[in-house]
């Protein structure tokens, strides 16, 4: 498998699904996926460690309250 960006041999697949070489792999410590069931109030969390991001990928945090996205400045 070849790197999406330069064609070198890939060493990982990013969270966005792109094959990347060591030069283009950005590793972050961890991210958390959270899901809540509004009918029961039950929430689940999934932690993913050593996450690989490609250079053109990023992670954003969104907050929602009452079914509406909350913009924090």
PDB file of N, CA, C and O in Angstrom:
ATOM      1  N   UNK A   1       0.850  -1.167   0.000  1.00  0.00           N
ATOM      2  CA  UNK A   1       0.000   0.000   0.000  1.00  0.00           C
ATOM      3  C   UNK A   1       0.900   1.236   0.000  1.00  0.00           C
ATOM      4  O   UNK A   1       1.922   1.266   0.686  1.00  0.00           O
ATOM      5  N   UNK A   2       0.521   2.238  -0.760  1.00  0.00           N
ATOM      6  CA  UNK A   2       1.324   3.457  -0.908  1.00  0.00           C
ATOM      7  C   UNK A   2       0.674   4.639  -0.185  1.00  0.00           C
ATOM      8  O   UNK A   2      -0.545   4.703  -0.032  1.00  0.00           O
ATOM      9  N   UNK A   3       1.525   5.570   0.254  1.00  0.00           N
ATOM     10  CA  UNK A   3       1.064   6.781   0.935  1.00  0.00           C
ATOM     11  C   UNK A   3       0.195   7.613   0.000  1.00  0.00           C
ATOM     12  O   UNK A   3       0.527   7.809  -1.170  1.00  0.00           O
ATOM     13  N   UNK A   4      -0.899   8.089   0.523  1.00  0.00           N
ATOM     14  CA  UNK A   4      -1.849   8.924  -0.219  1.00  0.00           C
ATOM     15  C   UNK A   4      -1.182  10.191  -0.755  1.00  0.00           C
ATOM     16  O   UNK A   4      -1.569  10.702  -1.806  1.00  0.00           O
ATOM     17  N   UNK A   5      -0.177  10.699  -0.032  1.00  0.00           N
ATOM     18  CA  UNK A   5       0.411  11.998  -0.340  1.00  0.00           C
ATOM     19  C   UNK A   5       1.686  11.944  -1.180  1.00  0.00           C
ATOM     20  O   UNK A   5       1.889  12.798  -2.042  1.00  0.00           O
ATOM     21  N   UNK A   6       2.556  10.943  -0.939  1.00  0.00           N
ATOM     22  CA  UNK A   6       3.853  10.956  -1.625  1.00  0.00           C
ATOM     23  C   UNK A   6       4.187   9.673  -2.378  1.00  0.00           C
ATOM     24  O   UNK A   6       5.141   9.657  -3.156  1.00  0.00           O
ATOM     25  N   UNK A   7       3.444   8.616  -2.174  1.00  0.00           N
ATOM     26  CA  UNK A   7       3.701   7.372  -2.884  1.00  0.00           C
ATOM     27  C   UNK A   7       4.694   6.439  -2.220  1.00  0.00           C
ATOM     28  O   UNK A   7       4.943   5.347  -2.730  1.00  0.00           O
ATOM     29  N   UNK A   8       5.280   6.850  -1.070  1.00  0.00           N
ATOM     30  CA  UNK A   8       6.169   5.948  -0.328  1.00  0.00           C
ATOM     31  C   UNK A   8       5.343   4.815   0.275  1.00  0.00           C
ATOM     32  O   UNK A   8       4.113   4.844   0.264  1.00  0.00           O
ATOM     33  N   UNK A   9       6.050   3.822   0.800  1.00  0.00           N
ATOM     34  CA  UNK A   9       5.363   2.701   1.436  1.00  0.00           C
ATOM     35  C   UNK A   9       4.589   3.203   2.662  1.00  0.00           C
ATOM     36  O   UNK A   9       5.141   3.923   3.494  1.00  0.00           O
ATOM     37  N   UNK A  10       3.326   2.826   2.768  1.00  0.00           N
ATOM     38  CA  UNK A  10       2.483   3.255   3.891  1.00  0.00           C
ATOM     39  C   UNK A  10       2.750   2.392   5.118  1.00  0.00           C
ATOM     40  O   UNK A  10       3.046   1.203   5.002  1.00  0.00           O
ATOM     41  N   UNK A  11       2.642   3.006   6.297  1.00  0.00           N
ATOM     42  CA  UNK A  11       2.826   2.282   7.554  1.00  0.00           C
ATOM     43  C   UNK A  11       1.555   2.268   8.395  1.00  0.00           C
ATOM     44  O   UNK A  11       1.480   1.555   9.396  1.00  0.00           O
ATOM     45  N   UNK A  12       0.557   3.052   7.994  1.00  0.00           N
ATOM     46  CA  UNK A  12      -0.681   3.131   8.778  1.00  0.00           C
ATOM     47  C   UNK A  12      -1.808   3.645   7.893  1.00  0.00           C
ATOM     48  O   UNK A  12      -1.589   4.149   6.792  1.00  0.00           O
ATOM     49  N   UNK A  13      -3.015   3.499   8.411  1.00  0.00           N
ATOM     50  CA  UNK A  13      -4.192   4.077   7.770  1.00  0.00           C
ATOM     51  C   UNK A  13      -4.769   5.091   8.747  1.00  0.00           C
ATOM     52  O   UNK A  13      -4.992   4.778   9.916  1.00  0.00           O
ATOM     53  N   UNK A  14      -5.009   6.298   8.269  1.00  0.00           N
ATOM     54  CA  UNK A  14      -5.490   7.373   9.140  1.00  0.00           C
ATOM     55  C   UNK A  14      -6.945   7.157   9.531  1.00  0.00           C
ATOM     56  O   UNK A  14      -7.636   6.306   8.971  1.00  0.00           O
ATOM     57  N   UNK A  15      -7.392   7.942  10.498  1.00  0.00           N
ATOM     58  CA  UNK A  15      -8.778   7.849  10.959  1.00  0.00           C
ATOM     59  C   UNK A  15      -9.757   8.182   9.830  1.00  0.00           C
ATOM     60  O   UNK A  15     -10.912   7.757   9.861  1.00  0.00           O
ATOM     61  N   UNK A  16      -9.294   8.939   8.839  1.00  0.00           N
ATOM     62  CA  UNK A  16     -10.119   9.271   7.678  1.00  0.00           C
ATOM     63  C   UNK A  16     -10.020   8.252   6.552  1.00  0.00           C
ATOM     64  O   UNK A  16     -10.656   8.416   5.512  1.00  0.00           O
ATOM     65  N   UNK A  17      -9.222   7.191   6.750  1.00  0.00           N
ATOM     66  CA  UNK A  17      -9.133   6.116   5.771  1.00  0.00           C
ATOM     67  C   UNK A  17      -8.030   6.246   4.737  1.00  0.00           C
ATOM     68  O   UNK A  17      -8.020   5.504   3.755  1.00  0.00           O
ATOM     69  N   UNK A  18      -7.096   7.175   4.936  1.00  0.00           N
ATOM     70  CA  UNK A  18      -6.004   7.358   3.979  1.00  0.00           C
ATOM     71  C   UNK A  18      -4.762   6.599   4.440  1.00  0.00           C
ATOM     72  O   UNK A  18      -4.401   6.639   5.616  1.00  0.00           O
ATOM     73  N   UNK A  19      -4.111   5.903   3.499  1.00  0.00           N
ATOM     74  CA  UNK A  19      -2.835   5.254   3.799  1.00  0.00           C
ATOM     75  C   UNK A  19      -1.773   6.345   3.903  1.00  0.00           C
ATOM     76  O   UNK A  19      -1.728   7.248   3.067  1.00  0.00           O
ATOM     77  N   UNK A  20      -0.914   6.268   4.929  1.00  0.00           N
ATOM     78  CA  UNK A  20       0.116   7.289   5.130  1.00  0.00           C
ATOM     79  C   UNK A  20       1.451   6.646   5.492  1.00  0.00           C
ATOM     80  O   UNK A  20       1.498   5.597   6.134  1.00  0.00           O
ATOM     81  N   UNK A  21       2.545   7.303   5.063  1.00  0.00           N
ATOM     82  CA  UNK A  21       3.893   6.883   5.445  1.00  0.00           C
ATOM     83  C   UNK A  21       4.226   7.527   6.796  1.00  0.00           C
ATOM     84  O   UNK A  21       3.432   8.300   7.333  1.00  0.00           O
ATOM     85  N   UNK A  22       5.409   7.202   7.340  1.00  0.00           N
ATOM     86  CA  UNK A  22       5.810   7.783   8.635  1.00  0.00           C
ATOM     87  C   UNK A  22       5.894   9.308   8.569  1.00  0.00           C
ATOM     88  O   UNK A  22       5.544   9.994   9.530  1.00  0.00           O
ATOM     89  N   UNK A  23       6.352   9.827   7.453  1.00  0.00           N
ATOM     90  CA  UNK A  23       6.513  11.277   7.302  1.00  0.00           C
ATOM     91  C   UNK A  23       5.170  12.015   7.356  1.00  0.00           C
ATOM     92  O   UNK A  23       5.102  13.138   7.856  1.00  0.00           O
ATOM     93  N   UNK A  24       4.123  11.402   6.855  1.00  0.00           N
ATOM     94  CA  UNK A  24       2.821  12.064   6.778  1.00  0.00           C
ATOM     95  C   UNK A  24       1.845  11.628   7.874  1.00  0.00           C
ATOM     96  O   UNK A  24       0.714  12.111   7.916  1.00  0.00           O
ATOM     97  N   UNK A  25       2.260  10.736   8.748  1.00  0.00           N
ATOM     98  CA  UNK A  25       1.385  10.280   9.833  1.00  0.00           C
ATOM     99  C   UNK A  25       1.542  11.193  11.048  1.00  0.00           C
ATOM    100  O   UNK A  25       2.637  11.319  11.597  1.00  0.00           O
ATOM    101  N   UNK A  26       0.465  11.819  11.458  1.00  0.00           N
ATOM    102  CA  UNK A  26       0.447  12.621  12.680  1.00  0.00           C
ATOM    103  C   UNK A  26      -0.310  11.821  13.729  1.00  0.00           C
ATOM    104  O   UNK A  26      -1.470  11.462  13.523  1.00  0.00           O
ATOM    105  N   UNK A  27       0.343  11.539  14.855  1.00  0.00           N
ATOM    106  CA  UNK A  27      -0.277  10.720  15.893  1.00  0.00           C
ATOM    107  C   UNK A  27      -0.700  11.613  17.054  1.00  0.00           C
ATOM    108  O   UNK A  27       0.085  12.421  17.551  1.00  0.00           O
ATOM    109  N   UNK A  28      -1.945  11.456  17.477  1.00  0.00           N
ATOM    110  CA  UNK A  28      -2.415  12.150  18.677  1.00  0.00           C
ATOM    111  C   UNK A  28      -2.673  11.102  19.753  1.00  0.00           C
ATOM    112  O   UNK A  28      -2.949   9.943  19.442  1.00  0.00           O
ATOM    113  N   UNK A  29      -2.584  11.505  21.009  1.00  0.00           N
ATOM    114  CA  UNK A  29      -2.675  10.567  22.131  1.00  0.00           C
ATOM    115  C   UNK A  29      -3.958   9.761  22.129  1.00  0.00           C
ATOM    116  O   UNK A  29      -3.926   8.531  22.171  1.00  0.00           O
ATOM    117  N   UNK A  30      -5.094  10.455  22.081  1.00  0.00           N
ATOM    118  CA  UNK A  30      -6.365   9.736  22.129  1.00  0.00           C
ATOM    119  C   UNK A  30      -7.514  10.672  21.789  1.00  0.00           C
ATOM    120  O   UNK A  30      -7.405  11.893  21.900  1.00  0.00           O
ATOM    121  N   UNK A  31      -8.624  10.060  21.368  1.00  0.00           N
ATOM    122  CA  UNK A  31      -9.864  10.789  21.173  1.00  0.00           C
ATOM    123  C   UNK A  31     -10.978   9.976  21.800  1.00  0.00           C
ATOM    124  O   UNK A  31     -10.843   8.771  22.011  1.00  0.00           O
ATOM    125  N   UNK A  32     -12.066  10.636  22.091  1.00  0.00           N
ATOM    126  CA  UNK A  32     -13.216   9.978  22.708  1.00  0.00           C
ATOM    127  C   UNK A  32     -14.437  10.181  21.825  1.00  0.00           C
ATOM    128  O   UNK A  32     -14.746  11.298  21.412  1.00  0.00           O
ATOM    129  N   UNK A  33     -15.122   9.085  21.547  1.00  0.00           N
ATOM    130  CA  UNK A  33     -16.406   9.148  20.861  1.00  0.00           C
ATOM    131  C   UNK A  33     -17.477   8.968  21.925  1.00  0.00           C
ATOM    132  O   UNK A  33     -17.456   7.986  22.667  1.00  0.00           O
ATOM    133  N   UNK A  34     -18.396   9.891  22.007  1.00  0.00           N
ATOM    134  CA  UNK A  34     -19.452   9.822  23.017  1.00  0.00           C
ATOM    135  C   UNK A  34     -20.807   9.722  22.340  1.00  0.00           C
ATOM    136  O   UNK A  34     -21.056  10.353  21.312  1.00  0.00           O
ATOM    137  N   UNK A  35     -21.681   8.914  22.936  1.00  0.00           N
ATOM    138  CA  UNK A  35     -23.035   8.772  22.411  1.00  0.00           C
ATOM    139  C   UNK A  35     -23.981   8.752  23.594  1.00  0.00           C
ATOM    140  O   UNK A  35     -23.747   8.049  24.577  1.00  0.00           O
ATOM    141  N   UNK A  36     -25.043   9.520  23.497  1.00  0.00           N
ATOM    142  CA  UNK A  36     -26.025   9.513  24.576  1.00  0.00           C
ATOM    143  C   UNK A  36     -27.389   9.142  24.019  1.00  0.00           C
ATOM    144  O   UNK A  36     -27.743   9.509  22.899  1.00  0.00           O
ATOM    145  N   UNK A  37     -28.140   8.412  24.816  1.00  0.00           N
ATOM    146  CA  UNK A  37     -29.507   8.032  24.461  1.00  0.00           C
ATOM    147  C   UNK A  37     -30.431   8.954  25.243  1.00  0.00           C
ATOM    148  O   UNK A  37     -30.571   8.810  26.457  1.00  0.00           O
ATOM    149  N   UNK A  38     -31.056   9.894  24.560  1.00  0.00           N
ATOM    150  CA  UNK A  38     -31.868  10.894  25.254  1.00  0.00           C
ATOM    151  C   UNK A  38     -33.106  10.304  25.914  1.00  0.00           C
ATOM    152  O   UNK A  38     -33.636  10.896  26.854  1.00  0.00           O
ATOM    153  N   UNK A  39     -33.580   9.156  25.448  1.00  0.00           N
ATOM    154  CA  UNK A  39     -34.778   8.572  26.059  1.00  0.00           C
ATOM    155  C   UNK A  39     -34.478   7.914  27.402  1.00  0.00           C
ATOM    156  O   UNK A  39     -35.346   7.858  28.273  1.00  0.00           O
ATOM    157  N   UNK A  40     -33.247   7.414  27.575  1.00  0.00           N
ATOM    158  CA  UNK A  40     -32.896   6.744  28.831  1.00  0.00           C
ATOM    159  C   UNK A  40     -31.904   7.535  29.670  1.00  0.00           C
ATOM    160  O   UNK A  40     -31.759   7.285  30.867  1.00  0.00           O
ATOM    161  N   UNK A  41     -31.220   8.492  29.043  1.00  0.00           N
ATOM    162  CA  UNK A  41     -30.188   9.240  29.750  1.00  0.00           C
ATOM    163  C   UNK A  41     -28.877   8.482  29.846  1.00  0.00           C
ATOM    164  O   UNK A  41     -27.933   8.954  30.480  1.00  0.00           O
ATOM    165  N   UNK A  42     -28.807   7.311  29.221  1.00  0.00           N
ATOM    166  CA  UNK A  42     -27.613   6.475  29.265  1.00  0.00           C
ATOM    167  C   UNK A  42     -26.591   6.985  28.254  1.00  0.00           C
ATOM    168  O   UNK A  42     -26.946   7.268  27.109  1.00  0.00           O
ATOM    169  N   UNK A  43     -25.348   7.102  28.654  1.00  0.00           N
ATOM    170  CA  UNK A  43     -24.290   7.571  27.762  1.00  0.00           C
ATOM    171  C   UNK A  43     -23.191   6.523  27.672  1.00  0.00           C
ATOM    172  O   UNK A  43     -22.869   5.864  28.660  1.00  0.00           O
ATOM    173  N   UNK A  44     -22.624   6.374  26.496  1.00  0.00           N
ATOM    174  CA  UNK A  44     -21.495   5.467  26.306  1.00  0.00           C
ATOM    175  C   UNK A  44     -20.333   6.255  25.711  1.00  0.00           C
ATOM    176  O   UNK A  44     -20.522   7.233  24.988  1.00  0.00           O
ATOM    177  N   UNK A  45     -19.139   5.803  26.035  1.00  0.00           N
ATOM    178  CA  UNK A  45     -17.927   6.469  25.579  1.00  0.00           C
ATOM    179  C   UNK A  45     -16.963   5.430  25.033  1.00  0.00           C
ATOM    180  O   UNK A  45     -16.809   4.351  25.607  1.00  0.00           O
ATOM    181  N   UNK A  46     -16.318   5.756  23.927  1.00  0.00           N
ATOM    182  CA  UNK A  46     -15.312   4.878  23.347  1.00  0.00           C
ATOM    183  C   UNK A  46     -14.028   5.681  23.207  1.00  0.00           C
ATOM    184  O   UNK A  46     -13.998   6.710  22.532  1.00  0.00           O
ATOM    185  N   UNK A  47     -12.973   5.204  23.847  1.00  0.00           N
ATOM    186  CA  UNK A  47     -11.674   5.866  23.762  1.00  0.00           C
ATOM    187  C   UNK A  47     -10.825   5.156  22.726  1.00  0.00           C
ATOM    188  O   UNK A  47     -10.733   3.928  22.723  1.00  0.00           O
ATOM    189  N   UNK A  48     -10.203   5.929  21.845  1.00  0.00           N
ATOM    190  CA  UNK A  48      -9.283   5.386  20.853  1.00  0.00           C
ATOM    191  C   UNK A  48      -7.922   6.016  21.123  1.00  0.00           C
ATOM    192  O   UNK A  48      -7.792   7.239  21.163  1.00  0.00           O
ATOM    193  N   UNK A  49      -6.909   5.173  21.308  1.00  0.00           N
ATOM    194  CA  UNK A  49      -5.570   5.649  21.658  1.00  0.00           C
ATOM    195  C   UNK A  49      -4.633   5.586  20.450  1.00  0.00           C
ATOM    196  O   UNK A  49      -4.817   4.758  19.558  1.00  0.00           O
ATOM    197  N   UNK A  50      -3.629   6.464  20.426  1.00  0.00           N
ATOM    198  CA  UNK A  50      -2.635   6.521  19.349  1.00  0.00           C
ATOM    199  C   UNK A  50      -3.298   6.632  17.979  1.00  0.00           C
ATOM    200  O   UNK A  50      -3.076   5.804  17.095  1.00  0.00           O
ATOM    201  N   UNK A  51      -4.098   7.646  17.827  1.00  0.00           N
ATOM    202  CA  UNK A  51      -4.871   7.873  16.606  1.00  0.00           C
ATOM    203  C   UNK A  51      -3.982   8.526  15.545  1.00  0.00           C
ATOM    204  O   UNK A  51      -3.262   9.483  15.828  1.00  0.00           O
ATOM    205  N   UNK A  52      -4.042   8.000  14.329  1.00  0.00           N
ATOM    206  CA  UNK A  52      -3.261   8.544  13.217  1.00  0.00           C
ATOM    207  C   UNK A  52      -4.142   9.486  12.399  1.00  0.00           C
ATOM    208  O   UNK A  52      -5.241   9.127  11.976  1.00  0.00           O
ATOM    209  N   UNK A  53      -3.633  10.697  12.188  1.00  0.00           N
ATOM    210  CA  UNK A  53      -4.305  11.682  11.339  1.00  0.00           C
ATOM    211  C   UNK A  53      -3.429  11.972  10.130  1.00  0.00           C
ATOM    212  O   UNK A  53      -2.209  12.082  10.255  1.00  0.00           O
ATOM    213  N   UNK A  54      -4.043  12.093   8.972  1.00  0.00           N
ATOM    214  CA  UNK A  54      -3.325  12.538   7.776  1.00  0.00           C
ATOM    215  C   UNK A  54      -3.164  14.057   7.864  1.00  0.00           C
ATOM    216  O   UNK A  54      -3.898  14.706   8.610  1.00  0.00           O
ATOM    217  N   UNK A  55      -2.221  14.633   7.119  1.00  0.00           N
ATOM    218  CA  UNK A  55      -1.990  16.082   7.193  1.00  0.00           C
ATOM    219  C   UNK A  55      -3.214  16.944   6.901  1.00  0.00           C
ATOM    220  O   UNK A  55      -3.312  18.062   7.405  1.00  0.00           O
ATOM    221  N   UNK A  56      -4.143  16.443   6.098  1.00  0.00           N
ATOM    222  CA  UNK A  56      -5.323  17.246   5.756  1.00  0.00           C
ATOM    223  C   UNK A  56      -6.550  16.875   6.586  1.00  0.00           C
ATOM    224  O   UNK A  56      -7.672  17.226   6.222  1.00  0.00           O
ATOM    225  N   UNK A  57      -6.347  16.168   7.697  1.00  0.00           N
ATOM    226  CA  UNK A  57      -7.454  15.790   8.584  1.00  0.00           C
ATOM    227  C   UNK A  57      -7.315  16.512   9.918  1.00  0.00           C
ATOM    228  O   UNK A  57      -6.204  16.822  10.346  1.00  0.00           O
ATOM    229  N   UNK A  58      -8.433  16.777  10.570  1.00  0.00           N
ATOM    230  CA  UNK A  58      -8.425  17.396  11.889  1.00  0.00           C
ATOM    231  C   UNK A  58      -9.647  16.922  12.649  1.00  0.00           C
ATOM    232  O   UNK A  58     -10.564  16.332  12.078  1.00  0.00           O
ATOM    233  N   UNK A  59      -9.647  17.186  13.932  1.00  0.00           N
ATOM    234  CA  UNK A  59     -10.763  16.791  14.788  1.00  0.00           C
ATOM    235  C   UNK A  59     -11.358  18.051  15.389  1.00  0.00           C
ATOM    236  O   UNK A  59     -10.635  18.908  15.898  1.00  0.00           O
ATOM    237  N   UNK A  60     -12.668  18.161  15.330  1.00  0.00           N
ATOM    238  CA  UNK A  60     -13.372  19.309  15.898  1.00  0.00           C
ATOM    239  C   UNK A  60     -14.290  18.838  17.020  1.00  0.00           C
ATOM    240  O   UNK A  60     -14.798  17.718  16.988  1.00  0.00           O
ATOM    241  N   UNK A  61     -14.494  19.684  17.991  1.00  0.00           N
ATOM    242  CA  UNK A  61     -15.408  19.404  19.085  1.00  0.00           C
ATOM    243  C   UNK A  61     -16.706  20.149  18.823  1.00  0.00           C
ATOM    244  O   UNK A  61     -16.686  21.338  18.505  1.00  0.00           O
ATOM    245  N   UNK A  62     -17.838  19.458  18.956  1.00  0.00           N
ATOM    246  CA  UNK A  62     -19.148  20.093  18.821  1.00  0.00           C
ATOM    247  C   UNK A  62     -19.948  19.849  20.083  1.00  0.00           C
ATOM    248  O   UNK A  62     -19.886  18.769  20.669  1.00  0.00           O
ATOM    249  N   UNK A  63     -20.691  20.846  20.496  1.00  0.00           N
ATOM    250  CA  UNK A  63     -21.588  20.718  21.641  1.00  0.00           C
ATOM    251  C   UNK A  63     -23.022  20.899  21.166  1.00  0.00           C
ATOM    252  O   UNK A  63     -23.318  21.780  20.359  1.00  0.00           O
ATOM    253  N   UNK A  64     -23.899  20.056  21.678  1.00  0.00           N
ATOM    254  CA  UNK A  64     -25.319  20.117  21.321  1.00  0.00           C
ATOM    255  C   UNK A  64     -26.145  20.166  22.593  1.00  0.00           C
ATOM    256  O   UNK A  64     -25.888  19.418  23.536  1.00  0.00           O
ATOM    257  N   UNK A  65     -27.122  21.035  22.620  1.00  0.00           N
ATOM    258  CA  UNK A  65     -28.057  21.125  23.742  1.00  0.00           C
ATOM    259  C   UNK A  65     -29.457  21.289  23.184  1.00  0.00           C
ATOM    260  O   UNK A  65     -29.701  22.166  22.355  1.00  0.00           O
ATOM    261  N   UNK A  66     -30.368  20.456  23.629  1.00  0.00           N
ATOM    262  CA  UNK A  66     -31.750  20.551  23.177  1.00  0.00           C
ATOM    263  C   UNK A  66     -31.916  20.370  21.680  1.00  0.00           C
ATOM    264  O   UNK A  66     -32.813  20.961  21.079  1.00  0.00           O
ATOM    265  N   UNK A  67     -31.057  19.556  21.071  1.00  0.00           N
ATOM    266  CA  UNK A  67     -31.146  19.307  19.640  1.00  0.00           C
ATOM    267  C   UNK A  67     -30.560  20.397  18.765  1.00  0.00           C
ATOM    268  O   UNK A  67     -30.685  20.346  17.541  1.00  0.00           O
ATOM    269  N   UNK A  68     -29.913  21.395  19.384  1.00  0.00           N
ATOM    270  CA  UNK A  68     -29.316  22.489  18.620  1.00  0.00           C
ATOM    271  C   UNK A  68     -27.826  22.576  18.912  1.00  0.00           C
ATOM    272  O   UNK A  68     -27.383  22.393  20.046  1.00  0.00           O
ATOM    273  N   UNK A  69     -27.071  22.858  17.867  1.00  0.00           N
ATOM    274  CA  UNK A  69     -25.633  23.009  18.018  1.00  0.00           C
ATOM    275  C   UNK A  69     -25.331  24.289  18.786  1.00  0.00           C
ATOM    276  O   UNK A  69     -25.871  25.350  18.473  1.00  0.00           O
ATOM    277  N   UNK A  70     -24.477  24.189  19.780  1.00  0.00           N
ATOM    278  CA  UNK A  70     -24.090  25.332  20.601  1.00  0.00           C
ATOM    279  C   UNK A  70     -22.737  25.827  20.108  1.00  0.00           C
ATOM    280  O   UNK A  70     -21.773  25.063  20.051  1.00  0.00           O
ATOM    281  N   UNK A  71     -22.667  27.092  19.758  1.00  0.00           N
ATOM    282  CA  UNK A  71     -21.421  27.693  19.301  1.00  0.00           C
ATOM    283  C   UNK A  71     -20.787  28.402  20.484  1.00  0.00           C
ATOM    284  O   UNK A  71     -21.379  29.312  21.065  1.00  0.00           O
ATOM    285  N   UNK A  72     -19.597  27.985  20.833  1.00  0.00           N
ATOM    286  CA  UNK A  72     -18.883  28.598  21.952  1.00  0.00           C
ATOM    287  C   UNK A  72     -17.733  29.419  21.383  1.00  0.00           C
ATOM    288  O   UNK A  72     -17.024  28.978  20.479  1.00  0.00           O
ATOM    289  N   UNK A  73     -17.562  30.600  21.919  1.00  0.00           N
ATOM    290  CA  UNK A  73     -16.483  31.460  21.430  1.00  0.00           C
ATOM    291  C   UNK A  73     -15.443  31.679  22.489  1.00  0.00           C
ATOM    292  O   UNK A  73     -14.459  32.380  22.252  1.00  0.00           O
TER     293      UNK A  73
END
